[in-house]
Amino acid sequence: MENNTHGPGDVEIVKEADINIIDDGNNNDQAMLKVLKNEISHLKASNASLKIQLQYFRENYLPNVLLVDDNHETVQVITGILSDYNVINTGNGIEALSMLRKMGNVGSDIQRIDTILLEVNLPGMSGFTLCRELKKNIKLNIPIIFCSANNTKKDVIKAISFGADDYIIKPFQEKALLEKVGKWTKKRLALNRTR
């Protein structure tokens, strides 16, 4: 009667057998390396193609959130939480302002922004100044949510008076961020559909 049970060392024996078959002195190693390099090349090309397709899908079918924050850890956390959005990050107010002024124009990488998440403390231009510029001077009708550790009532009132739609205090709950971004993004998308 044949025993079909395998012991813990059987896998290593099979690996050894494979090595022995490949290494029989007939240049099989070179042939196998060539096949493996070819397969790796195909996998890299497929992976690159999938990344391009995924980026195209994100940019064209997911809501676009502009995140204006210079803290790398915060950017990583927010981008991870907002996985159902295409998060576009810029680390300062001047760059964000320039990007938004060009938005939708020929040659611009950004065709639309559905919601803006904005830090108060930014290099170059404060979040308050950027918000006022976007809402009062440029008159962009994009929801702006401040997301900041500045947690005084005065900060919240100032943000709202400069045109902000909402305010989230850091550290925030993941659920609160998702709810607020979802609420304002839906309003923006509904407004775009009625135009």
Residue, then its C-alpha position, 0 to 999 in steps of 0.5 A: m500500500e502506497n503512503n500519500t502523506h507528505g512530511p515537512g521535508d518533502v517540499e525541500i526534496v522537490k526543490e532540490a529535484d527541480i534544481n537538479i533538472i535545470d542544472d544538467g549541464n546543457n545550458n538550461d540555466q541560461a535558457m531559464l534565466k532568459v525565460l524568467k527575464n522575459e516574464i519579469s519584463h512582461l509583468k513590469a509592462s502589465n503593471a505599468s499599464l494597470k497603473i496608468q489605467l488606474q490613474y485614468f480611472r481615478e482622475n476621470y471617474l472619482p471625485n477630485v479633492l484638493l488637499v492643501d497641507d504641508n505635513h507629509e504624515t497628515v497627507q498620507v493619513i488623509t489620502g489613505i482615508l479618502s481612498d474613494y476619491n482622487v486626492i490631489n495634494t499641494g503643500n502650500g497656498i501659493e501653489a494651490l492658488s496657481m493650480l486653481r486659477k489654471m483649472g479647466n484651461v488648456g494645458s492644465d492637468i486639473q480639469r475640476i476640483d469637487t472639494i478643497l481640504l485646507e490647513v490654516n498654517l501653510p508656508g507662503m500663504s495662510g489657509f485663511t488668505l487662500c480661502r478668502e482669495l478663492k471665495k471672495n476674489i476668484k469666486l470659485n464655487i467649490p466647497i472648502i473644508f478647513c482641516s486644522a489643529n487650530n481649534t479655537k472658536k475664533d479660528v472657526i469663525k474666521a474660517i467661515s467669515f473668509g468663505a469656508d463651508d466647514y471646519i474639522i479639528k485635528p486630530f479628527q475621527e476617520k468617520a467625521l472626515l468621510e462624512k464631511v467630505g462626502k456631504w460637500t462633494k455630493k452637493r458640488l456634484a449635484l450642482n454641476r449636474t444641474r448646470 
